[in-house]
Amino acid sequence: MNSAYSLPGLPLPVARGIARNYRSLSITELEKAAALEHEAAIEAHSRLPTLAAEELRQLQQSLTAIARRAGYPDQTGAAANRKLDFSAGVYLRTHLRVSDTDLLRAETWAFISTVVAPHVVQWRFPRHDEERFSGPLVRNALSRTWLAARLLDRGGDTADRWLYLANAQADFLVQLIERASLSSDRRIALAIADIWNEWRQQIGYTELEALNRSALKWLTFMLSTVEASLLSDTELRELVENAYARMREVQLAT
């Protein structure tokens, strides 16, 4: 996987239909059903060369191995989920040499989740939510891990590159990723993660969760009146810092 390549996509209606049929299959049966191609697959928008079958198999095997290290197929629960999400996110972020033109398309992830690694998706979300196979980026089981790693990647030359991702709690990631005005700009996301990490060391989880929700709402409003790209890194950090500080004052006053 040394040169750039593309991954096929799968039309979302097709993916939803396949996911619906998966309801009656066990994880073991889904692992056996995992494939490298599908008759309804569509060409990637980037028009780059498609990943060779043997390398696509390597992707499939790597995702399965990551799941096994997290507890697949027998262990389930918050700890296993967290381990999978972190490891899969880092792997997908660092190993997929695919352009954002493809990776920011739900169809690309529908192909990976529905065709290549449906067993991993079903194990991670045993209640069988179809969106985990065929939903938008913030809902698909694998694209959400990649998106979180993409947003919170501190850079390959940075010490503790994955500090923010490793510390991130589930609710923090949901609140950040599902707010498009915040998650569409990595600079904003990294500033938020930095301040959130500081507060994480000062207050308990329940208080932090409520503080984060309020701060991100206030910040979303403020960024609707300010052009973030015109702010320096220092100014952006101060804006985020102020959002948390203000909402903490409100929290303590109620």
C-alpha positions as protocol buffer text, in pm:
chain_id: "A"
residue {
  index: 1
  type: MET
  ca { x: 0 y: 0 z: 0 }
}
residue {
  index: 2
  type: ASN
  ca { x: 281 y: 240 z: -84 }
}
residue {
  index: 3
  type: SER
  ca { x: 116 y: 442 z: -363 }
}
residue {
  index: 4
  type: ALA
  ca { x: -217 y: 617 z: -369 }
}
residue {
  index: 5
  type: TYR
  ca { x: -514 y: 404 z: -468 }
}
residue {
  index: 6
  type: SER
  ca { x: -891 y: 408 z: -458 }
}
residue {
  index: 7
  type: LEU
  ca { x: -1151 y: 186 z: -299 }
}
residue {
  index: 8
  type: PRO
  ca { x: -1479 y: 94 z: -467 }
}
residue {
  index: 9
  type: GLY
  ca { x: -1805 y: 219 z: -328 }
}
residue {
  index: 10
  type: LEU
  ca { x: -2141 y: 57 z: -273 }
}
residue {
  index: 11
  type: PRO
  ca { x: -2469 y: 241 z: -339 }
}
residue {
  index: 12
  type: LEU
  ca { x: -2633 y: 309 z: -4 }
}
residue {
  index: 13
  type: PRO
  ca { x: -2970 y: 152 z: -96 }
}
residue {
  index: 14
  type: VAL
  ca { x: -2787 y: -166 z: -193 }
}
residue {
  index: 15
  type: ALA
  ca { x: -2584 y: -159 z: 128 }
}
residue {
  index: 16
  type: ARG
  ca { x: -2899 y: -113 z: 336 }
}
residue {
  index: 17
  type: GLY
  ca { x: -3059 y: -412 z: 168 }
}
residue {
  index: 18
  type: ILE
  ca { x: -2754 y: -628 z: 235 }
}
residue {
  index: 19
  type: ALA
  ca { x: -2736 y: -512 z: 597 }
}
residue {
  index: 20
  type: ARG
  ca { x: -3102 y: -599 z: 640 }
}
residue {
  index: 21
  type: ASN
  ca { x: -3028 y: -954 z: 528 }
}
residue {
  index: 22
  type: TYR
  ca { x: -2744 y: -977 z: 779 }
}
residue {
  index: 23
  type: ARG
  ca { x: -2992 y: -973 z: 1067 }
}
residue {
  index: 24
  type: SER
  ca { x: -3038 y: -1349 z: 1049 }
}
residue {
  index: 25
  type: LEU
  ca { x: -2665 y: -1430 z: 1035 }
}
residue {
  index: 26
  type: SER
  ca { x: -2430 y: -1496 z: 1325 }
}
residue {
  index: 27
  type: ILE
  ca { x: -2092 y: -1325 z: 1353 }
}
residue {
  index: 28
  type: THR
  ca { x: -1924 y: -1649 z: 1244 }
}
residue {
  index: 29
  type: GLU
  ca { x: -2147 y: -1667 z: 937 }
}
residue {
  index: 30
  type: LEU
  ca { x: -2075 y: -1302 z: 858 }
}
residue {
  index: 31
  type: GLU
  ca { x: -1701 y: -1359 z: 878 }
}
residue {
  index: 32
  type: LYS
  ca { x: -1739 y: -1641 z: 626 }
}
residue {
  index: 33
  type: ALA
  ca { x: -1954 y: -1415 z: 407 }
}
residue {
  index: 34
  type: ALA
  ca { x: -1695 y: -1134 z: 405 }
}
residue {
  index: 35
  type: ALA
  ca { x: -1574 y: -1070 z: 50 }
}
residue {
  index: 36
  type: LEU
  ca { x: -1349 y: -850 z: -161 }
}
residue {
  index: 37
  type: GLU
  ca { x: -1593 y: -755 z: -434 }
}
residue {
  index: 38
  type: HIS
  ca { x: -1961 y: -706 z: -504 }
}
residue {
  index: 39
  type: GLU
  ca { x: -2152 y: -697 z: -829 }
}
residue {
  index: 40
  type: ALA
  ca { x: -2311 y: -364 z: -739 }
}
residue {
  index: 41
  type: ALA
  ca { x: -1981 y: -191 z: -652 }
}
residue {
  index: 42
  type: ILE
  ca { x: -1928 y: 148 z: -812 }
}
residue {
  index: 43
  type: GLU
  ca { x: -1611 y: 323 z: -927 }
}
residue {
  index: 44
  type: ALA
  ca { x: -1441 y: 567 z: -693 }
}
residue {
  index: 45
  type: HIS
  ca { x: -1469 y: 939 z: -769 }
}
residue {
  index: 46
  type: SER
  ca { x: -1094 y: 991 z: -745 }
}
residue {
  index: 47
  type: ARG
  ca { x: -1031 y: 771 z: -1051 }
}
residue {
  index: 48
  type: LEU
  ca { x: -708 y: 648 z: -893 }
}
residue {
  index: 49
  type: PRO
  ca { x: -608 y: 284 z: -952 }
}
residue {
  index: 50
  type: THR
  ca { x: -825 y: 47 z: -750 }
}
residue {
  index: 51
  type: LEU
  ca { x: -658 y: -134 z: -463 }
}
residue {
  index: 52
  type: ALA
  ca { x: -542 y: -478 z: -574 }
}
residue {
  index: 53
  type: ALA
  ca { x: -734 y: -778 z: -442 }
}
residue {
  index: 54
  type: GLU
  ca { x: -444 y: -909 z: -236 }
}
residue {
  index: 55
  type: GLU
  ca { x: -404 y: -572 z: -64 }
}
residue {
  index: 56
  type: LEU
  ca { x: -777 y: -545 z: -6 }
}
residue {
  index: 57
  type: ARG
  ca { x: -754 y: -887 z: 158 }
}
residue {
  index: 58
  type: GLN
  ca { x: -476 y: -749 z: 376 }
}
residue {
  index: 59
  type: LEU
  ca { x: -710 y: -466 z: 483 }
}
residue {
  index: 60
  type: GLN
  ca { x: -978 y: -724 z: 562 }
}
residue {
  index: 61
  type: GLN
  ca { x: -736 y: -939 z: 762 }
}
residue {
  index: 62
  type: SER
  ca { x: -596 y: -639 z: 948 }
}
residue {
  index: 63
  type: LEU
  ca { x: -941 y: -521 z: 1058 }
}
residue {
  index: 64
  type: THR
  ca { x: -1022 y: -872 z: 1175 }
}
residue {
  index: 65
  type: ALA
  ca { x: -693 y: -895 z: 1366 }
}
residue {
  index: 66
  type: ILE
  ca { x: -758 y: -557 z: 1532 }
}
residue {
  index: 67
  type: ALA
  ca { x: -1102 y: -680 z: 1636 }
}
residue {
  index: 68
  type: ARG
  ca { x: -953 y: -1002 z: 1778 }
}
residue {
  index: 69
  type: ARG
  ca { x: -708 y: -804 z: 1990 }
}
residue {
  index: 70
  type: ALA
  ca { x: -1006 y: -609 z: 2123 }
}
residue {
  index: 71
  type: GLY
  ca { x: -1193 y: -927 z: 2217 }
}
residue {
  index: 72
  type: TYR
  ca { x: -1365 y: -1046 z: 1901 }
}
residue {
  index: 73
  type: PRO
  ca { x: -1571 y: -1258 z: 1877 }
}
residue {
  index: 74
  type: ASP
  ca { x: -1655 y: -1348 z: 2239 }
}
residue {
  index: 75
  type: GLN
  ca { x: -1587 y: -1041 z: 2450 }
}
residue {
  index: 76
  type: THR
  ca { x: -1817 y: -741 z: 2431 }
}
residue {
  index: 77
  type: GLY
  ca { x: -1872 y: -425 z: 2630 }
}
residue {
  index: 78
  type: ALA
  ca { x: -1741 y: -73 z: 2670 }
}
residue {
  index: 79
  type: ALA
  ca { x: -1374 y: -169 z: 2713 }
}
residue {
  index: 80
  type: ALA
  ca { x: -1372 y: -389 z: 2402 }
}
residue {
  index: 81
  type: ASN
  ca { x: -1556 y: -122 z: 2201 }
}
residue {
  index: 82
  type: ARG
  ca { x: -1314 y: 148 z: 2308 }
}
residue {
  index: 83
  type: LYS
  ca { x: -1013 y: -66 z: 2219 }
}
residue {
  index: 84
  type: LEU
  ca { x: -1153 y: -146 z: 1876 }
}
residue {
  index: 85
  type: ASP
  ca { x: -1251 y: 212 z: 1798 }
}
residue {
  index: 86
  type: PHE
  ca { x: -908 y: 346 z: 1893 }
}
residue {
  index: 87
  type: SER
  ca { x: -703 y: 80 z: 1717 }
}
residue {
  index: 88
  type: ALA
  ca { x: -918 y: 71 z: 1405 }
}
residue {
  index: 89
  type: GLY
  ca { x: -916 y: 450 z: 1382 }
}
residue {
  index: 90
  type: VAL
  ca { x: -538 y: 471 z: 1407 }
}
residue {
  index: 91
  type: TYR
  ca { x: -493 y: 188 z: 1156 }
}
residue {
  index: 92
  type: LEU
  ca { x: -732 y: 335 z: 901 }
}
residue {
  index: 93
  type: ARG
  ca { x: -584 y: 682 z: 942 }
}
residue {
  index: 94
  type: THR
  ca { x: -225 y: 565 z: 897 }
}
residue {
  index: 95
  type: HIS
  ca { x: -262 y: 282 z: 645 }
}
residue {
  index: 96
  type: LEU
  ca { x: -529 y: 390 z: 398 }
}
residue {
  index: 97
  type: ARG
  ca { x: -358 y: 580 z: 117 }
}
residue {
  index: 98
  type: VAL
  ca { x: -686 y: 694 z: -26 }
}
residue {
  index: 99
  type: SER
  ca { x: -777 y: 1053 z: -114 }
}
residue {
  index: 100
  type: ASP
  ca { x: -1038 y: 1238 z: 89 }
}
residue {
  index: 101
  type: THR
  ca { x: -1240 y: 1251 z: -231 }
}
residue {
  index: 102
  type: ASP
  ca { x: -1317 y: 885 z: -166 }
}
residue {
  index: 103
  type: LEU
  ca { x: -1289 y: 866 z: 211 }
}
residue {
  index: 104
  type: LEU
  ca { x: -1540 y: 1144 z: 264 }
}
residue {
  index: 105
  type: ARG
  ca { x: -1801 y: 946 z: 67 }
}
residue {
  index: 106
  type: ALA
  ca { x: -2044 y: 725 z: 258 }
}
residue {
  index: 107
  type: GLU
  ca { x: -2044 y: 478 z: -33 }
}
residue {
  index: 108
  type: THR
  ca { x: -1676 y: 396 z: 20 }
}
residue {
  index: 109
  type: TRP
  ca { x: -1735 y: 303 z: 382 }
}
residue {
  index: 110
  type: ALA
  ca { x: -2053 y: 115 z: 295 }
}
residue {
  index: 111
  type: PHE
  ca { x: -1838 y: -112 z: 78 }
}
residue {
  index: 112
  type: ILE
  ca { x: -1582 y: -169 z: 353 }
}
residue {
  index: 113
  type: SER
  ca { x: -1841 y: -223 z: 626 }
}
residue {
  index: 114
  type: THR
  ca { x: -2091 y: -428 z: 427 }
}
residue {
  index: 115
  type: VAL
  ca { x: -1866 y: -632 z: 198 }
}
residue {
  index: 116
  type: VAL
  ca { x: -1515 y: -641 z: 343 }
}
residue {
  index: 117
  type: ALA
  ca { x: -1567 y: -651 z: 721 }
}
residue {
  index: 118
  type: PRO
  ca { x: -1935 y: -703 z: 810 }
}
residue {
  index: 119
  type: HIS
  ca { x: -1840 y: -937 z: 1096 }
}
residue {
  index: 120
  type: VAL
  ca { x: -1640 y: -662 z: 1266 }
}
residue {
  index: 121
  type: VAL
  ca { x: -1929 y: -418 z: 1232 }
}
residue {
  index: 122
  type: GLN
  ca { x: -2183 y: -667 z: 1367 }
}
residue {
  index: 123
  type: TRP
  ca { x: -1960 y: -752 z: 1663 }
}
residue {
  index: 124
  type: ARG
  ca { x: -1906 y: -384 z: 1745 }
}
residue {
  index: 125
  type: PHE
  ca { x: -2279 y: -303 z: 1720 }
}
residue {
  index: 126
  type: PRO
  ca { x: -2466 y: -625 z: 1805 }
}
residue {
  index: 127
  type: ARG
  ca { x: -2806 y: -453 z: 1802 }
}
residue {
  index: 128
  type: HIS
  ca { x: -2772 y: -443 z: 1425 }
}
residue {
  index: 129
  type: ASP
  ca { x: -2830 y: -79 z: 1342 }
}
residue {
  index: 130
  type: GLU
  ca { x: -2831 y: -65 z: 959 }
}
residue {
  index: 131
  type: GLU
  ca { x: -2667 y: 277 z: 967 }
}
residue {
  index: 132
  type: ARG
  ca { x: -2355 y: 113 z: 1109 }
}
residue {
  index: 133
  type: PHE
  ca { x: -2320 y: -60 z: 773 }
}
residue {
  index: 134
  type: SER
  ca { x: -2467 y: 197 z: 537 }
}
residue {
  index: 135
  type: GLY
  ca { x: -2515 y: 529 z: 713 }
}
residue {
  index: 136
  type: PRO
  ca { x: -2339 y: 866 z: 688 }
}
residue {
  index: 137
  type: LEU
  ca { x: -1977 y: 903 z: 796 }
}
residue {
  index: 138
  type: VAL
  ca { x: -2066 y: 994 z: 1153 }
}
residue {
  index: 139
  type: ARG
  ca { x: -2276 y: 677 z: 1190 }
}
residue {
  index: 140
  type: ASN
  ca { x: -2098 y: 409 z: 989 }
}
residue {
  index: 141
  type: ALA
  ca { x: -1909 y: 179 z: 1229 }
}
residue {
  index: 142
  type: LEU
  ca { x: -1572 y: 215 z: 1057 }
}
residue {
  index: 143
  type: SER
  ca { x: -1583 y: 561 z: 904 }
}
residue {
  index: 144
  type: ARG
  ca { x: -1660 y: 713 z: 1245 }
}
residue {
  index: 145
  type: THR
  ca { x: -1337 y: 565 z: 1384 }
}
residue {
  index: 146
  type: TRP
  ca { x: -1139 y: 697 z: 1087 }
}
residue {
  index: 147
  type: LEU
  ca { x: -1301 y: 1039 z: 1115 }
}
residue {
  index: 148
  type: ALA
  ca { x: -1221 y: 1062 z: 1488 }
}
residue {
  index: 149
  type: ALA
  ca { x: -856 y: 968 z: 1421 }
}
residue {
  index: 150
  type: ARG
  ca { x: -837 y: 1215 z: 1132 }
}
residue {
  index: 151
  type: LEU
  ca { x: -970 y: 1499 z: 1348 }
}
residue {
  index: 152
  type: LEU
  ca { x: -761 y: 1428 z: 1657 }
}
residue {
  index: 153
  type: ASP
  ca { x: -433 y: 1331 z: 1487 }
}
residue {
  index: 154
  type: ARG
  ca { x: -169 y: 1559 z: 1639 }
}
residue {
  index: 155
  type: GLY
  ca { x: 74 y: 1482 z: 1356 }
}
residue {
  index: 156
  type: GLY
  ca { x: 334 y: 1217 z: 1289 }
}
residue {
  index: 157
  type: ASP
  ca { x: 619 y: 1430 z: 1426 }
}
residue {
  index: 158
  type: THR
  ca { x: 435 y: 1510 z: 1751 }
}
residue {
  index: 159
  type: ALA
  ca { x: 508 y: 1333 z: 2076 }
}
residue {
  index: 160
  type: ASP
  ca { x: 202 y: 1143 z: 2198 }
}
residue {
  index: 161
  type: ARG
  ca { x: 49 y: 1166 z: 1853 }
}
residue {
  index: 162
  type: TRP
  ca { x: -270 y: 989 z: 1960 }
}
residue {
  index: 163
  type: LEU
  ca { x: -307 y: 1144 z: 2306 }
}
residue {
  index: 164
  type: TYR
  ca { x: -635 y: 1317 z: 2226 }
}
residue {
  index: 165
  type: LEU
  ca { x: -784 y: 1011 z: 2060 }
}
residue {
  index: 166
  type: ALA
  ca { x: -673 y: 779 z: 2341 }
}
residue {
  index: 167
  type: ASN
  ca { x: -828 y: 1003 z: 2607 }
}
residue {
  index: 168
  type: ALA
  ca { x: -1146 y: 1087 z: 2417 }
}
residue {
  index: 169
  type: GLN
  ca { x: -1464 y: 957 z: 2578 }
}
residue {
  index: 170
  type: ALA
  ca { x: -1752 y: 832 z: 2368 }
}
residue {
  index: 171
  type: ASP
  ca { x: -1982 y: 1127 z: 2439 }
}
residue {
  index: 172
  type: PHE
  ca { x: -1706 y: 1377 z: 2362 }
}
residue {
  index: 173
  type: LEU
  ca { x: -1648 y: 1219 z: 2020 }
}
residue {
  index: 174
  type: VAL
  ca { x: -2020 y: 1211 z: 1940 }
}
residue {
  index: 175
  type: GLN
  ca { x: -2068 y: 1575 z: 2038 }
}
residue {
  index: 176
  type: LEU
  ca { x: -1766 y: 1685 z: 1834 }
}
residue {
  index: 177
  type: ILE
  ca { x: -1802 y: 1469 z: 1523 }
}
residue {
  index: 178
  type: GLU
  ca { x: -2175 y: 1520 z: 1478 }
}
residue {
  index: 179
  type: ARG
  ca { x: -2139 y: 1900 z: 1483 }
}
residue {
  index: 180
  type: ALA
  ca { x: -2032 y: 1958 z: 1124 }
}
residue {
  index: 181
  type: SER
  ca { x: -1940 y: 2323 z: 1182 }
}
residue {
  index: 182
  type: LEU
  ca { x: -1675 y: 2205 z: 1430 }
}
residue {
  index: 183
  type: SER
  ca { x: -1564 y: 1873 z: 1284 }
}
residue {
  index: 184
  type: SER
  ca { x: -1519 y: 2011 z: 933 }
}
residue {
  index: 185
  type: ASP
  ca { x: -1213 y: 2204 z: 1049 }
}
residue {
  index: 186
  type: ARG
  ca { x: -929 y: 2002 z: 1206 }
}
residue {
  index: 187
  type: ARG
  ca { x: -778 y: 2314 z: 1360 }
}
residue {
  index: 188
  type: ILE
  ca { x: -1098 y: 2376 z: 1554 }
}
residue {
  index: 189
  type: ALA
  ca { x: -1128 y: 2010 z: 1651 }
}
residue {
  index: 190
  type: LEU
  ca { x: -771 y: 1998 z: 1783 }
}
residue {
  index: 191
  type: ALA
  ca { x: -820 y: 2318 z: 1985 }
}
residue {
  index: 192
  type: ILE
  ca { x: -1136 y: 2171 z: 2138 }
}
residue {
  index: 193
  type: ALA
  ca { x: -960 y: 1844 z: 2220 }
}
residue {
  index: 194
  type: ASP
  ca { x: -674 y: 2033 z: 2383 }
}
residue {
  index: 195
  type: ILE
  ca { x: -900 y: 2233 z: 2614 }
}
residue {
  index: 196
  type: TRP
  ca { x: -1124 y: 1932 z: 2682 }
}
residue {
  index: 197
  type: ASN
  ca { x: -819 y: 1734 z: 2791 }
}
residue {
  index: 198
  type: GLU
  ca { x: -731 y: 2004 z: 3040 }
}
residue {
  index: 199
  type: TRP
  ca { x: -1080 y: 1996 z: 3189 }
}
residue {
  index: 200
  type: ARG
  ca { x: -1074 y: 1615 z: 3194 }
}
residue {
  index: 201
  type: GLN
  ca { x: -802 y: 1633 z: 3455 }
}
residue {
  index: 202
  type: GLN
  ca { x: -995 y: 1878 z: 3673 }
}
residue {
  index: 203
  type: ILE
  ca { x: -1355 y: 1755 z: 3701 }
}
residue {
  index: 204
  type: GLY
  ca { x: -1546 y: 1427 z: 3703 }
}
residue {
  index: 205
  type: TYR
  ca { x: -1698 y: 1252 z: 3403 }
}
residue {
  index: 206
  type: THR
  ca { x: -2061 y: 1354 z: 3461 }
}
residue {
  index: 207
  type: GLU
  ca { x: -1974 y: 1721 z: 3506 }
}
residue {
  index: 208
  type: LEU
  ca { x: -1735 y: 1711 z: 3212 }
}
residue {
  index: 209
  type: GLU
  ca { x: -1996 y: 1561 z: 2981 }
}
residue {
  index: 210
  type: ALA
  ca { x: -2247 y: 1834 z: 3065 }
}
residue {
  index: 211
  type: LEU
  ca { x: -1979 y: 2105 z: 3040 }
}
residue {
  index: 212
  type: ASN
  ca { x: -1863 y: 1981 z: 2702 }
}
residue {
  index: 213
  type: ARG
  ca { x: -2214 y: 1979 z: 2556 }
}
residue {
  index: 214
  type: SER
  ca { x: -2281 y: 2334 z: 2673 }
}
residue {
  index: 215
  type: ALA
  ca { x: -1942 y: 2461 z: 2561 }
}
residue {
  index: 216
  type: LEU
  ca { x: -1974 y: 2312 z: 2213 }
}
residue {
  index: 217
  type: LYS
  ca { x: -2322 y: 2462 z: 2170 }
}
residue {
  index: 218
  type: TRP
  ca { x: -2189 y: 2805 z: 2269 }
}
residue {
  index: 219
  type: LEU
  ca { x: -1884 y: 2761 z: 2048 }
}
residue {
  index: 220
  type: THR
  ca { x: -2099 y: 2658 z: 1752 }
}
residue {
  index: 221
  type: PHE
  ca { x: -2296 y: 2979 z: 1791 }
}
residue {
  index: 222
  type: MET
  ca { x: -1984 y: 3195 z: 1822 }
}
residue {
  index: 223
  type: LEU
  ca { x: -1823 y: 3040 z: 1515 }
}
residue {
  index: 224
  type: SER
  ca { x: -2136 y: 3123 z: 1315 }
}
residue {
  index: 225
  type: THR
  ca { x: -2049 y: 3490 z: 1369 }
}
residue {
  index: 226
  type: VAL
  ca { x: -1670 y: 3462 z: 1328 }
}
residue {
  index: 227
  type: GLU
  ca { x: -1464 y: 3333 z: 1036 }
}
residue {
  index: 228
  type: ALA
  ca { x: -1241 y: 3073 z: 1201 }
}
residue {
  index: 229
  type: SER
  ca { x: -987 y: 3077 z: 918 }
}
residue {
  index: 230
  type: LEU
  ca { x: -909 y: 3441 z: 999 }
}
residue {
  index: 231
  type: LEU
  ca { x: -822 y: 3360 z: 1360 }
}
residue {
  index: 232
  type: SER
  ca { x: -465 y: 3282 z: 1459 }
}
residue {
  index: 233
  type: ASP
  ca { x: -399 y: 2960 z: 1650 }
}
residue {
  index: 234
  type: THR
  ca { x: -372 y: 3164 z: 1970 }
}
residue {
  index: 235
  type: GLU
  ca { x: -701 y: 3345 z: 1905 }
}
residue {
  index: 236
  type: LEU
  ca { x: -880 y: 3023 z: 1821 }
}
residue {
  index: 237
  type: ARG
  ca { x: -754 y: 2855 z: 2135 }
}
residue {
  index: 238
  type: GLU
  ca { x: -863 y: 3153 z: 2344 }
}
residue {
  index: 239
  type: LEU
  ca { x: -1211 y: 3135 z: 2190 }
}
residue {
  index: 240
  type: VAL
  ca { x: -1243 y: 2767 z: 2276 }
}
residue {
  index: 241
  type: GLU
  ca { x: -1095 y: 2820 z: 2621 }
}
residue {
  index: 242
  type: ASN
  ca { x: -1345 y: 3098 z: 2685 }
}
residue {
  index: 243
  type: ALA
  ca { x: -1636 y: 2876 z: 2580 }
}
residue {
  index: 244
  type: TYR
  ca { x: -1549 y: 2614 z: 2841 }
}
residue {
  index: 245
  type: ALA
  ca { x: -1473 y: 2871 z: 3110 }
}
residue {
  index: 246
  type: ARG
  ca { x: -1803 y: 3056 z: 3056 }
}
residue {
  index: 247
  type: MET
  ca { x: -2008 y: 2738 z: 3058 }
}
residue {
  index: 248
  type: ARG
  ca { x: -1827 y: 2617 z: 3371 }
}
residue {
  index: 249
  type: GLU
  ca { x: -1930 y: 2937 z: 3547 }
}
residue {
  index: 250
  type: VAL
  ca { x: -2290 y: 2875 z: 3442 }
}
residue {
  index: 251
  type: GLN
  ca { x: -2261 y: 2512 z: 3556 }
}
residue {
  index: 252
  type: LEU
  ca { x: -2137 y: 2610 z: 3901 }
}
residue {
  index: 253
  type: ALA
  ca { x: -2403 y: 2877 z: 3939 }
}
residue {
  index: 254
  type: THR
  ca { x: -2695 y: 2636 z: 3883 }
}
